[in-house]
C-alpha cells in the first residue's frame, strides 16, 4: 500500500492531461494519473490526414488560464523549432494529428506524474481515503478525477452484427478495413461520418464499388462558428447556464446543437469540390450518394450483404438499402466506468442515470466533503454544451484545481459580461 496522494486521475486523454499540466504549478500538491494505454493517443482510428480541430490552437491544455505555462502549444512549437514555419502557414486551426503530437509532448514532460499501462480496476473508500486497485498495486488518494472518455454508441439492433463488416468508426476494424470493390454504407452525417465518407471516396481503404451515406439530419449541416455563438464557449456563459433549471438546460443544449455538433464549413466545401471533381471531371459512374432525412430502424444480414431498413422522415416512407460493409458513425455516449462499481451505492444518479454535479465538477456522493470525486466530460446536462469540447478544458481544469486546494490559484471568473446577456 502506497502513501496517500492528494489526487489520483483515472483516464488520460486531453482533459486529465490538462489537469495534470495545471497541477504541476503546485509542487506541494501530489497527483498521479493512470491510463490503460501504453502511451498518449487521441482517437487513433479517426486520425485522417484531412482531420482538423474545430477550435483555435490557443485553446490548448493551459493557455486560456496560464499563458506562461511551459506546457502551451506555442512553447511546443518553440521547443521543436517550428514556430516560424508554423506562423507562415497562416492557419487558425491545426490538424488533429498535430494536436495529438503536442499532447504527447506534454505527457512526456509530465512523465513522473503519469502511469501508462496502468488500469484502475476498482475504487473503494476506506473512511479517510479512496483506495484504487490496479493489476499490481493499491494506491490511496484523498480525491479522484475520472476522465475515461465516452464510448461508441451502437443501435441495439446492430449490436449482434458487429464484426469486420459492421463496425463503429471508432474501432480497430476501421484502421484495418479493406473496402476495395465493396459496396459501403456509412450511417451518420456528423463530422466523423463525413470524414469517413470523404476518405472512402478518396480510396483510403481501397477503391470502393459504391458508396452511400445516410443521415437523419435535414442535410449536411455546418458548424455554427459565428462570433456570438462562440460566446457559448466562455466561462461567463457557463456561469449563466449553471443557474438554469434542469428542464431549461435540456432545451437549451438541444437548441445549440449546431454550435458543437455541426460539420466544419471548410470541410463541407472541400467535400463538395471532391464530389464535383469525381462526377463531372473524372466522369466517375459509380453509385455515390448522400441521403438526408433517413433514420435507420433496423439492420439484418441477408446472404453476403447487410440490409438496412430506413425511414425517410421527409416523405414518411420506409426504404431499404443494401451494402457489404456498414460503418456506423453514430456518435458516443457517456458511461460510468466499472472501476467505480464499489462506490455505486454511494453515488445518487438523476432520473436518466447521470451523475449529479456541483459547480466545481465534483459529483454528489454520500462520503466526506473533503474527499471529492471529480468527473470530466460527463456534465453536459449540468454545465452545458461546452462540456465535451476542448474549448474550455483548461478553464475547467483550473476550476477543479482551485476547488481542490480551496483557494484561487487560477483566475476562473469573468471580469466583464459577454456582449449578449442571458441572466
C-alpha positions as CSV (number, residue, x, y, z in Angstrom):
1,X,0.0,0.0,0.0
2,X,1.5,3.3,-1.1
3,X,1.3,6.6,0.8
4,X,-1.8,8.7,0.2
5,X,-1.7,11.3,-2.6
6,X,-3.8,14.4,-3.0
7,X,-5.4,13.5,-6.4
8,X,-5.5,10.4,-8.5
9,X,-6.7,10.7,-12.0
10,X,-8.3,7.8,-13.9
11,X,-8.0,8.1,-17.6
12,X,-5.5,10.3,-19.5
13,X,-7.0,12.0,-22.6
14,X,-6.6,15.7,-23.1
15,X,-8.9,16.6,-20.2
16,X,-7.0,14.9,-17.4
17,X,-3.7,15.8,-19.2
18,X,-4.8,19.5,-18.9
19,X,-5.4,19.0,-15.2
20,X,-2.1,17.3,-14.7
21,X,-0.3,20.2,-16.5
22,X,-2.0,22.9,-14.4
23,X,-1.4,21.0,-11.2
24,X,2.3,21.0,-12.0
25,X,2.4,24.6,-10.8
26,X,1.8,23.2,-7.3
27,X,4.8,21.0,-6.4
28,X,3.5,20.6,-2.8
29,X,0.2,19.0,-4.1
30,X,0.8,15.4,-5.1
31,X,-1.0,13.9,-8.0
32,X,-0.9,10.8,-10.2
33,X,-2.7,9.8,-13.3
34,X,-3.5,6.3,-14.6
35,X,-4.0,5.3,-18.3
36,X,-4.6,1.8,-19.5
37,X,-2.9,2.5,-22.9
38,X,0.8,2.3,-23.4
39,X,1.2,5.9,-24.4
40,X,-0.9,9.0,-25.1
41,X,-3.1,8.8,-28.2
42,X,-6.3,10.5,-29.2
43,X,-8.9,8.7,-31.3
44,X,-6.2,7.0,-33.5
45,X,-8.9,5.3,-35.6
46,X,-10.2,8.7,-36.7
47,X,-6.8,10.3,-37.3
48,X,-7.2,11.1,-41.0
49,X,-4.8,13.3,-42.9
50,X,-7.6,15.8,-43.5
51,X,-8.9,15.9,-39.9
52,X,-8.6,19.3,-38.3
53,X,-9.5,20.7,-34.9
54,X,-12.7,22.7,-34.6
55,X,-11.2,25.1,-32.1
56,X,-8.3,27.6,-32.1
57,X,-4.9,26.3,-31.2
58,X,-4.9,28.9,-28.4
59,X,-7.5,26.7,-26.7
60,X,-4.8,24.2,-25.8
61,X,-4.2,22.4,-22.5
62,X,-3.2,25.5,-20.5
63,X,-3.0,28.8,-22.4
64,X,-6.5,30.3,-21.7
65,X,-5.8,30.0,-18.0
66,X,-2.0,30.2,-17.8
67,X,-0.3,31.5,-21.0
68,X,3.1,31.5,-19.2
69,X,2.9,27.7,-18.7
70,X,5.7,25.6,-20.2
71,X,3.0,23.2,-21.5
72,X,1.4,25.6,-24.0
73,X,1.2,24.8,-27.7
74,X,3.3,27.9,-28.5
75,X,6.1,26.6,-26.3
76,X,5.8,23.2,-28.0
77,X,6.4,25.0,-31.3
78,X,9.4,26.9,-29.9
79,X,10.9,23.8,-28.3
80,X,10.7,21.9,-31.6
81,X,12.0,24.9,-33.7
82,X,8.7,25.1,-35.5
83,X,7.4,28.5,-34.5
84,X,8.3,30.4,-37.7
85,X,7.3,27.7,-40.2
86,X,4.0,27.3,-38.3
87,X,3.4,31.0,-38.4
88,X,4.0,31.0,-42.1
89,X,1.2,28.5,-42.6
90,X,-1.2,31.3,-41.6
91,X,-3.7,28.8,-40.1
92,X,-6.2,29.5,-37.4
93,X,-6.7,25.8,-36.6
94,X,-4.4,22.8,-36.6
95,X,-4.8,19.2,-37.6
96,X,-5.9,16.7,-35.1
97,X,-2.6,14.8,-35.6
98,X,-0.7,18.0,-34.7
99,X,-2.8,18.4,-31.5
100,X,-2.0,14.8,-30.6
101,X,1.7,15.3,-31.1
102,X,1.5,18.3,-28.9
103,X,-0.3,16.4,-26.2
104,X,2.2,13.5,-26.5
105,X,5.0,16.0,-25.9
106,X,3.2,17.4,-22.8
107,X,2.7,13.8,-21.5
108,X,6.5,13.2,-21.9
109,X,7.3,16.3,-19.9
110,X,5.0,15.2,-17.1
111,X,6.1,11.5,-17.1
112,X,6.8,11.4,-13.4
113,X,3.1,12.0,-12.7
114,X,1.7,9.7,-15.4
115,X,1.4,5.9,-15.3
116,X,0.7,4.4,-18.7
117,X,-0.1,0.6,-19.0
118,X,-2.0,1.0,-15.7
119,X,-5.7,0.3,-15.3
120,X,-7.7,1.2,-12.3
121,X,-9.7,-1.9,-11.6
122,X,-11.7,-0.9,-8.5
123,X,-12.1,2.2,-6.4
124,X,-13.4,1.9,-2.9
125,X,-13.5,4.2,0.1
126,X,-11.8,3.3,3.4
127,X,-13.3,6.0,5.6
128,X,-10.5,8.5,5.1
129,X,-9.1,7.8,1.6
130,X,-10.1,6.3,-1.7
131,X,-8.4,3.0,-2.4
132,X,-7.5,2.4,-6.0
133,X,-6.7,-1.1,-7.0
134,X,-4.6,-1.8,-10.2
135,X,-3.4,-5.1,-11.5
136,X,-0.2,-4.9,-9.4
137,X,-0.6,-2.3,-6.6
138,X,-3.1,-0.5,-4.4
139,X,-3.0,3.3,-4.1
140,X,-4.6,5.7,-1.7
141,X,-5.8,9.1,-2.7
142,X,-7.7,11.9,-0.9
143,X,-9.5,12.8,-4.2
144,X,-10.0,11.3,-7.6
145,X,-10.9,12.7,-11.0
146,X,-12.5,10.4,-13.6
147,X,-11.9,11.2,-17.3
148,X,-12.3,7.9,-19.1
149,X,-14.0,9.4,-22.1
150,X,-17.1,8.4,-23.9
151,X,-17.7,5.0,-25.6
152,X,-19.1,4.4,-29.1
153,X,-22.9,4.2,-29.3
154,X,-24.3,1.5,-31.5
155,X,-28.0,0.9,-32.1
156,X,-29.3,-2.1,-30.3
157,X,-30.4,-3.8,-33.4
158,X,-26.9,-3.6,-34.9
159,X,-25.0,-4.9,-31.9
160,X,-25.4,-8.6,-32.8
161,X,-23.9,-7.9,-36.2
162,X,-20.7,-6.2,-35.0
163,X,-17.6,-7.5,-36.6
164,X,-15.2,-7.0,-39.6
165,X,-18.1,-5.9,-41.9
166,X,-20.3,-4.0,-39.5
167,X,-18.4,-1.7,-37.1
168,X,-18.3,1.7,-35.4
169,X,-16.0,4.2,-36.9
170,X,-14.0,4.3,-33.6
171,X,-12.9,0.7,-33.7
172,X,-9.8,-1.2,-34.9
173,X,-11.8,-2.5,-37.8
174,X,-11.8,0.9,-39.5
175,X,-8.0,1.1,-39.4
176,X,-7.7,-2.4,-40.9
177,X,-10.6,-2.1,-43.3
178,X,-10.4,-3.3,-46.9
179,X,-13.2,-1.6,-48.9
180,X,-11.8,-2.4,-52.3
181,X,-14.6,-3.5,-54.7
182,X,-17.1,-3.3,-51.9
183,X,-20.5,-1.6,-51.5
184,X,-20.2,0.6,-48.4
185,X,-22.9,2.2,-46.3
186,X,-22.0,4.9,-43.8
187,X,-24.5,5.8,-41.1
188,X,-24.3,9.3,-39.7
189,X,-23.9,12.8,-41.1
190,X,-21.8,14.4,-38.4
191,X,-18.1,15.3,-38.8
192,X,-17.0,11.7,-38.3
193,X,-19.4,10.4,-40.9
194,X,-18.3,13.0,-43.4
195,X,-14.6,12.3,-42.8
196,X,-15.1,8.5,-43.2
197,X,-17.2,9.2,-46.4
198,X,-14.6,11.5,-47.9
199,X,-11.7,9.2,-47.2
200,X,-13.6,6.3,-48.6
201,X,-14.3,8.4,-51.7
202,X,-10.6,9.1,-52.0
203,X,-9.8,5.4,-51.8
204,X,-8.0,5.4,-48.4
205,X,-9.1,1.8,-47.8
206,X,-9.3,0.8,-51.5
207,X,-11.4,1.7,-54.5
208,X,-15.0,1.2,-53.4
209,X,-17.6,-0.2,-55.7
210,X,-20.4,2.0,-54.4
211,X,-20.6,4.5,-51.5
212,X,-23.7,5.7,-49.7
213,X,-24.0,8.0,-46.6
214,X,-27.3,8.3,-44.7
215,X,-28.1,10.9,-42.1
216,X,-31.2,11.6,-40.1
217,X,-30.4,15.3,-40.4
218,X,-32.1,17.5,-43.0
219,X,-28.8,17.9,-44.7
220,X,-25.1,18.2,-44.1
221,X,-25.4,20.9,-41.6
222,X,-22.5,23.3,-41.0
223,X,-21.0,24.1,-37.6
224,X,-22.1,27.5,-36.4
225,X,-18.8,29.3,-35.9
226,X,-20.1,32.8,-35.7
227,X,-18.8,35.2,-33.0
228,X,-21.9,35.4,-30.9
229,X,-22.4,31.6,-31.0
230,X,-18.8,31.2,-29.8
231,X,-19.8,33.2,-26.7
232,X,-21.5,29.9,-25.6
233,X,-17.9,28.6,-25.1
234,X,-16.9,31.1,-22.5
235,X,-16.7,30.9,-18.7
236,X,-19.2,33.7,-18.4
237,X,-21.8,31.8,-20.4
238,X,-21.2,28.6,-18.3
239,X,-21.8,30.7,-15.2
240,X,-25.1,31.9,-16.6
241,X,-26.1,28.4,-17.8
242,X,-25.4,26.9,-14.4
243,X,-28.3,28.8,-12.8
244,X,-31.0,27.5,-15.2
245,X,-33.5,24.8,-14.2
246,X,-32.8,21.2,-15.4
247,X,-35.7,21.5,-17.9
248,X,-34.4,24.7,-19.4
249,X,-30.9,23.4,-19.5
250,X,-32.0,20.4,-21.6
251,X,-33.9,22.5,-24.0
252,X,-31.1,25.0,-24.3
253,X,-28.5,22.3,-25.1
254,X,-30.8,20.9,-27.8
255,X,-31.2,24.3,-29.4
256,X,-27.4,24.8,-29.5
257,X,-26.7,21.5,-31.4
258,X,-25.0,23.1,-34.4
259,X,-22.7,25.1,-32.1
260,X,-20.8,21.9,-31.3
261,X,-22.2,19.1,-33.5
262,X,-22.1,20.6,-36.9
263,X,-19.7,20.0,-39.7
264,X,-16.7,22.2,-40.3
265,X,-17.7,24.6,-43.1
266,X,-14.4,24.4,-44.9
267,X,-14.6,20.6,-44.8
268,X,-18.1,20.7,-46.3
269,X,-16.8,22.9,-49.1
270,X,-13.8,20.6,-49.8
271,X,-16.1,17.6,-49.9
272,X,-18.4,19.3,-52.3
273,X,-15.4,20.1,-54.6
274,X,-14.3,16.4,-54.3
275,X,-17.8,15.2,-55.4
276,X,-17.8,17.7,-58.3
277,X,-14.4,16.5,-59.4
278,X,-15.4,12.9,-59.1
279,X,-18.6,13.2,-61.0
280,X,-18.1,15.9,-63.6
281,X,-14.4,15.9,-64.2
282,X,-13.3,12.3,-63.7
283,X,-16.7,11.1,-65.1
284,X,-16.9,8.5,-62.3
285,X,-20.0,6.4,-62.9
286,X,-20.0,4.6,-59.6
287,X,-23.1,4.9,-57.4
288,X,-22.1,7.6,-54.8
289,X,-24.9,9.0,-52.8
290,X,-25.7,11.1,-49.7
291,X,-29.2,10.6,-48.4
292,X,-30.6,13.1,-45.9
293,X,-33.7,12.6,-43.7
294,X,-33.0,8.9,-43.3
295,X,-33.3,7.3,-39.9
296,X,-32.1,3.7,-39.8
297,X,-34.5,1.5,-37.9
298,X,-33.1,-2.0,-38.5
299,X,-30.1,-3.9,-39.9
300,X,-30.1,-7.5,-41.0
301,X,-27.7,-9.9,-42.6
302,X,-29.0,-11.2,-45.9
303,X,-26.6,-13.6,-47.6
304,X,-23.3,-11.7,-48.2
305,X,-24.8,-8.3,-47.6
306,X,-26.5,-6.3,-44.9
307,X,-29.9,-4.8,-45.5
308,X,-30.7,-1.6,-43.7
309,X,-34.3,-0.5,-43.2
310,X,-34.5,3.3,-43.1
311,X,-37.4,5.7,-42.6
312,X,-37.5,8.7,-45.0
313,X,-38.7,11.2,-42.4
314,X,-39.4,13.8,-45.1
315,X,-41.6,11.6,-47.3
316,X,-42.8,9.4,-44.4
317,X,-42.0,6.2,-46.2
318,X,-39.9,3.1,-45.5
319,X,-36.9,2.3,-47.7
320,X,-34.2,-0.4,-47.9
321,X,-30.6,-0.2,-48.7
322,X,-28.0,-3.0,-49.1
323,X,-24.3,-3.0,-48.6
324,X,-21.4,-5.4,-48.0
325,X,-19.8,-3.1,-45.4
326,X,-21.6,-0.9,-42.9
327,X,-19.7,1.8,-41.0
328,X,-21.5,3.2,-38.0
329,X,-20.7,6.9,-37.3
330,X,-23.5,7.0,-34.7
331,X,-21.7,9.0,-32.1
332,X,-20.8,8.3,-28.5
333,X,-22.4,8.0,-25.1
334,X,-21.3,8.7,-21.5
335,X,-20.9,5.8,-19.2
336,X,-19.9,5.3,-15.6
337,X,-16.6,3.3,-15.6
338,X,-16.8,-0.1,-14.0
339,X,-13.9,0.8,-11.6
340,X,-16.4,2.9,-9.6
341,X,-18.7,-0.1,-9.0
342,X,-17.7,-0.4,-5.3
343,X,-19.0,3.1,-4.9
344,X,-22.2,2.8,-6.9
345,X,-24.5,2.6,-3.8
346,X,-23.0,5.8,-2.5
347,X,-23.5,7.9,-5.7
348,X,-27.0,9.2,-6.4
349,X,-27.9,9.5,-10.0
350,X,-30.6,11.6,-11.7
351,X,-33.6,10.1,-13.4
352,X,-31.6,9.4,-16.6
353,X,-28.8,7.6,-14.7
354,X,-26.3,10.5,-14.8
355,X,-24.0,11.9,-12.2
356,X,-25.3,15.0,-10.3
357,X,-22.7,17.7,-10.2
358,X,-21.6,20.6,-8.0
359,X,-20.4,23.7,-9.8
360,X,-16.8,22.7,-9.3
361,X,-17.3,19.4,-11.3
362,X,-17.3,17.3,-8.2
363,X,-20.1,14.7,-8.3
364,X,-22.6,14.2,-5.4
365,X,-21.9,11.3,-3.2
366,X,-22.5,10.4,0.5
367,X,-18.9,10.5,1.6
368,X,-17.0,13.2,3.4
369,X,-17.0,16.6,1.8
370,X,-13.2,16.8,1.9
371,X,-12.9,13.7,-0.3
372,X,-14.1,14.6,-3.7
373,X,-14.9,12.7,-6.9
374,X,-14.5,14.9,-10.0
375,X,-15.7,13.8,-13.4
376,X,-14.7,15.4,-16.7
377,X,-16.8,15.2,-19.9
378,X,-19.8,13.9,-18.1
379,X,-21.6,17.1,-17.2
380,X,-23.2,18.4,-20.4
381,X,-26.6,18.3,-18.7
382,X,-25.4,20.4,-15.8
383,X,-22.7,22.7,-17.3
384,X,-23.8,23.0,-20.8
385,X,-22.9,22.3,-24.4
386,X,-19.2,23.2,-23.8
387,X,-18.6,20.2,-21.6
388,X,-17.5,17.6,-24.2
389,X,-15.5,20.2,-26.2
390,X,-11.8,21.2,-25.8
391,X,-12.7,24.9,-25.9
392,X,-12.9,25.3,-22.1
393,X,-10.9,22.3,-20.9
394,X,-8.1,24.5,-19.4
395,X,-10.7,26.6,-17.6
396,X,-12.5,23.5,-16.2
397,X,-9.2,22.1,-15.1
398,X,-8.5,25.4,-13.3
399,X,-11.9,25.3,-11.6
400,X,-11.0,21.8,-10.3
401,X,-7.5,22.9,-9.1
402,X,-9.0,25.8,-7.2
403,X,-11.6,23.6,-5.6
404,X,-9.0,21.0,-4.6
405,X,-6.8,23.5,-2.8
406,X,-9.7,25.7,-1.7
407,X,-8.0,28.9,-2.9
408,X,-7.9,30.8,-6.3
409,X,-4.6,29.6,-7.8
410,X,-6.0,30.4,-11.2
411,X,-8.4,33.1,-12.3
412,X,-11.6,31.4,-13.4
413,X,-14.3,34.1,-13.1
414,X,-15.0,36.6,-15.8
415,X,-14.5,40.3,-15.0
416,X,-16.7,41.5,-17.9
417,X,-20.0,40.4,-19.1
418,X,-20.4,38.9,-22.6
419,X,-21.9,41.2,-25.2
420,X,-25.1,39.1,-25.1
421,X,-26.5,38.7,-21.6
422,X,-28.7,35.7,-20.6
423,X,-29.4,36.5,-16.9
